[in-house]
Amino acid sequence: MSLKQEAIQLLQQLTACPSFSKEEEKTAAILADFFQKRGIATQRKGNNIWVRNRHWDEQKPAILLNSHHDTVQPVNAWTKNPFETVLENGKLYGLGSNDAGGALVALIATFLHFFNEKDLPFNLILAATAEEEISGKNGIASILESLGEIAVGIIGEPTQMRMAVAEKGLMVVDAMAKGVAGHAARDEGVNAIYRALQDIDWIQNYSFKKKSELLGEVKLTVTQIEAGKQHNVVPDSCRFVIDVRTNEAYSNREVFEVLQQNCESDLKARSFRLNSSKIELTHPLVQRGLALGLDYFGSPTLSDQALLPFPTLKIGCGKSARSHTADEFIFLSEIEAGIEIYIKLLKAIQM
């Protein structure tokens, strides 16, 4: 069986098995079994699986190949069974097939291609990780110490095999506007909704000065709002949520400080850890991609790239627009092309 056939067969197994974030035990077992049947020493922590190339040499730099095997919940509009793998017109349907099963199995095939080579100029670690969809603490962040020193990582996500050399960060901010309760029929109280609207108007119209060629502007979006319990009571509180997407010119904490300075509402960031990330265009991995004629761009979507303290390149088969949609699919030809490109990326890289 060819590497491409093995990859597609593995993807069929994975998509037929529910693997929601924090519930990836069964797909972790499938992946561990896949490697163990091939005589490859396999390590596991929680629902994270990782393997190393056979001829590991501590004197050589290590390259991480990483993608995730958790999925979101299926949306209601599916017309097919999301866990019944369907091959139809060159497409493989199934939850997680595009995000990011296709990239994961293509990276696994790439790892297998190099696994037995004796004279690689680098070491290879393949990590199939959990909780990516929720940036969970038991995902890749939980195994970084076990992986050891990494020179560079390839993060498998659906980018149509374009190189994402930068990625926007994410910060979620909970806001609370406070007022004074009163009877709606009389001129009493201070309406918390109106106070919230003043802040929301500022958020809607404010522009951060530093823009990025790759990632554009920092984006602020109010995505949730809640206030009031009765039609005749002026609400004394109004809660709203701000979705913040940062470019590489600002840290999440810097953006939060600007919000605090300009909003009357009480603000609380859920986390500051998912900052924007980038890899320099001069990096050997990017230069190798450019030599192969690969395009590059700045990605608006978040991945495990945000949690990694070393340079990473996000690239993978599949299309981002298909992620989290009904009747999710990936073309078999995309997986096959992805394997070929990953192998070419690594074959002549000068570390």
N, C-alpha and C positions, 0 to 999 in steps of 0.2 A: 504494500500500500504506500502511495506517495505521501509526502508531508502535507500536501494540499488536501488530499483525501482524509488523512488523519485529523487535520484541523477541522474540516467540515463535519466529520463524524462526531468529534468532541463537542463542537458547538451544538449539534443536535441534542446530545445528552444534556448539556447545560441548560438549554432553553426549555427542555421538557421538565425541568425541575425547579419549583419555586425557590427563589433566593432573595427575598426582600431584605433590605438592610437590617442587620442584627439577627437575621434568620437564615444565614448562608451555610449552615452545617452540612447539608446534603451536597451542595455543589463543591464545597471544600473537600468532602470525601471523594467525590468523582475525580477531582483534580489530583488529589493525593494518590488515588488508585491508578490514574493514568501514568504518572511518573514512576510509581513503584513497579508497575508491570514492565517497564522498560529498564529496570535495574538502576534507576536514578535515586540517589539518597535524597529523601524529602524531609523538610522541616515544616512544622506547623505550630502556630501559636494562635489560639482562638480559631477563627475561620480564615486565617491568612496562611497561605502555602508558599514556600519558596525553595528553590533548587539552585545549585551551582554547577558550572561546567566541570567535566571530569578532571582536566589537568589544571587545577587551580594553582596559581603561583603568587605568593604574597608580595613578590617584587613588582608585580604588574598592576596597573590601574584597573579598577572594577567599573563595569558598565551595568546599570540596572535596567532591566526590561520589566515594565510594570503596567498592569491594567487591573480592573476590578471585576468581580463576579457577582456583586450584589445588584439588585434592580429596584426601581420604584414599584409602587402598586400599579396594576393595570387600570387604565381609565375605562369608563363605562361604555365607550363607543366601539369597543372591539367587536368585530363581526366574526372573528375566528376564536378558537380556544387559545388564549395566550400561552398555554403550556403544552399545546399539541403542535410539535414542530411540523410545519408544512413546507414542502419544496414545490414551487410552482413558478413556471416561466423564468427559471434562472434565479429566483429569489428564495431565501430562507426566512420564513415568518416565525416569530416567537418573541415573547417578552425578553428583552435584553440582547436580542440578536444583533442589533445595531449599536446599542449602548450598554456595555462596550464589548459584548461577546465576540464579535468579529475581530476587533483589534486584539483582544486577549488571545484567541486561538492562533492568530497570525504571528503574534510574538512568541507563543509557545513553539510553533513550527520553526521559527527563526532560531530559537534557543536550541532545539533539537538538531538543526542543521550544523551548528557550531559545537555541539556538546562534546564530541570525541576528538576534536582537532587538538593536536599537541603543541603547535607553535603559534597560537593566537598571541597577538601583541597586547591583549587585555584579558581580564577575567569577565565572566558573564554571570549575573544573578537574574533569575526570572522570579518575580513575585506576583502572585495572583492574590489580590487583597480584598478585604471586606469593607463595608460601611462607607464606600466612597460617596454614594449618593447623599449621605447626610454629614459628610466630613467627620465621621465618628471617631471617638478616642480609641476604639478597638480595631481601627483599620490600619493603614500603613504607618501611622505615627507610632503605633504600639510595637512595631518590629524594627524600627530604624537602628536601634542599638545592636540588635542581632545581625543586621545586614553588614555592619562594619563600615569602613570608609568607602564612599562611592565617589568616583570622579565625575560621572555624568549619568543622567537617566533619560530613557525614552519612555514617555507616558502614552499608552495606547488609548486614544479616544477618537470618536468619529470626526475626522477632519478632511475626508476625501484625499488622504495622503498629502495634504498640504502641511507645511511646517508652521505650527503655532509657536512663534518665538517669544511671544509675550501673552499674558493672560490677566484679565481684570481680577482684582480682589473683590471680596464680598464682606460687608458688615451689615448686620441687621440691628436696627435701633428701635427700642420700645420708647414711646413718648407718652407723657401724661400731662394734659392741660387741665388746670384746676380752676374751678369757679365757686360760686355760692348758690346753693339751691334756693328756689323761690317759686311762687305760684305764677304760672304762665299767664293768667288773666290780669295780673297786676304788674306794675313796674317794679318788680322785686328781683333780687338775686343777680348773679353774674353768670352769664351763659358760657359754660366751658367749651361748647362747640364753637362759638364765635372766637374764643381765644385760640383754639386749635386751628381754626381757619386762617388766622393771621400768620401762624407759623407755617402752615401748609402752603399758603400763597408765597411766602419767602422761599420755601424749599422748591416750589415749582419754577420760580423765576431766577434763582441764583445760579451763577456760572463760576466755577473755579477757574482761576487765571491760567494755570499751567495745563496745557493740552499735550497730548501724546500723538506722535505720527502714527503709531501702531494701534493705540487703544482709544484715541479720541479723548473726550472729556470725562471727568468724574460724573457719574450719573446718580441722581437722587430721585427716588420714586416712592411716594406714599402708596402703600398697597393694601392697608387694612385700616378701618376706623370703627369705633364702637362708643356709643354714648346714650344716655337716657333710659329710663325704665317706664315712664308714664307720659302720656301726651300733654298733661297739664302741669308738669313739674319742670322748671328750668334745671337742666343737669349741672351738677357740681363737679363732674369729671368727664373727660373725653380722652379715650385711649386711641392712639394710632401707631402704625408701624412704618418705618422708613427702610426701604431696601437701598443700600448704598453699594455702588460698583466703582471701585477706585482704579485709577491708572497708576503707572509706576512713578509718577511725580509726587505722589502723596502716600504716606502710610495711613492705615485705617485710623490710627489714633489722631493724626493731624486733622483728618477730615472731621472726626468727632468733635475735636476742640472748636473748629469753625462752626459746627452746628450748635454747640453749647453757647457760643458767644452771640449767636443771632436768633435763637429761639427762646421764648418765654417758658415753654413747656419743660417739665422735668424729663431728661433723657437718660437712657441706660443702654449701653451697647451690650449685646449678648456675648460678643467675643471680638477681640482685636486680631486674632491669629491668622485669618485668611487674607493675607495681603497680596497685592499684585506681584507677579513674578515675571522674570524674563531671562533669556539667554542671549549673549552677545552674538551678533552676526559673524564675528571673527572666530567664534568657537569652531574647533575642527569638525564637530558633528554637523553643524550648520553649513560649514564650507563644503563638506562632503555632499550634503543634500543639494546645495546650489550647483555643484559640479554635475549632479545627476539631472539638473533641470527642474528641481522641485521649487514650487512657489512658497512664499512665506507670508504670514499675516499675524495680526494681533487678535486673540480670541476673546469674545465677550463672556464666555461661559467658564465656570469654575471647575477645577479638577483637583486631584491629589497633588498636583504640581505645587499648589499653595502651601502644602505642609512639608515640603522637602527643602533641606538647607543646602543643597548643592544644585549646580546647573541642570536644567531639564528641558527637553524638547518634547512638546506634545504633538503627536502625529499618529494617525491611524485610519484604517479603512472604515467605510460607512459615512453617513451624512448627518451632521448635527441636527438638522431640521426634523429628522425622523425620530429622534430620541423622545421618549416619554409620550409617544403618540399611539393612537389605536392602530392595530394591525402592523405593528413595527416589523421591519424586515431589513435584510441586507442582501445585496447581490452576491452570488457565489464568485462571480468574476472580480468583485472588489476584494474579497478575501485572498484570492489567488494573486492579484496584483500587489496587495499589501505585503504578502510574504516575500515576493520578489524584491520589492523596494526596501523592506527592512534588511534583507540579506545584503543587498548592494550598499546600503548605508554603512553597514559594519565592515564589509569586506576590505575596503581600502582606507578606512579612517586612520589618521595619523594622530595618536594620542601623545 
